[in-house]
């Protein structure tokens, strides 16, 4: 016969005032069966019947959250997302290394960096090269020994060459004697030249009689002069026309002006330059005995000074 019971529903619990079945036994919960459980290790329950799992720590089991590089699927399976890449080990970086094929687990150091393996191969190659070099040096030393023997023979030949050099020294001695004779001949020639120069100097001295003829500025044919003169300085057949004039002389463009026309003793035409103090003045003496100032520029020039000298050749016994 069923018993009536009063069921009171509350927010956090169900209150039964009378048991539903007096002899009911609560089964043990399993994966496929609802039932009762006991609070085991790493679980806790409060006075209200709330069951909790603590947060995991370094020393306690508990619930965890998926961190960086980890994922949890709908069934609660924790997996790595493959984001981490192990770096290759270097001198300054921790990381992974390769196992060298030449080394195995029985070696003292089974893990060998590939770079070290390459270095070992390079050292092995260098040793082979060194062995080849040593063999070549051995051959060279043998050849050097033969060269020393040849050098010994050459020393004997050098002794013979010394004898030949003695003959060469005799030849040089003969050459020095010939040079000595040439020096003597040269000295004689110099003495003869000195005698000739002495005679020539005597004749030049006879010709170089000093005669100066001064022409005052008032006798000049052109220009308005206020001071100065023209001097004919004669040393035998050689001489100079020397000007030192102040005043004014205008020479047209591309033209010339006769400054003095009494130099009839000039044997040949001559030319030279004088100055007005800053510029060059072209002058000429023709065979007619005219002393000319020349202007080759495209504009006329006015001279306020004429200073300088030009050489002349004087013929006959005329002084001017």
ABEGO torsion letter per residue (X at the ends): XBBBBBBBBBAABBBBABBABAABBBBBBBAABBEBBBBBBGBBBBAAGBBBBBBBBAABBEBBBBBBGBBBBAAGBBBBAGABBBBBBBAABBEBBBBBAABBAABABABBBAAAAAAAAAAAAAAAAAAAAAAAAAAAAAAAAAAAAAAAAAAAAAAAAAAAAAAAAAAAAAAAAAAAAAAAAAAAAAAAAAAAAAAAAAAAAAABBBBBBBBBAAABABEBBABEBBBBBBBEABBBBBBBBBEBBBBBBGBBBBABAABAABABBBBBBBBAGABBBBBBBBAAGBBBBBBABABBBBBABBBEBBBBBBBEABAX
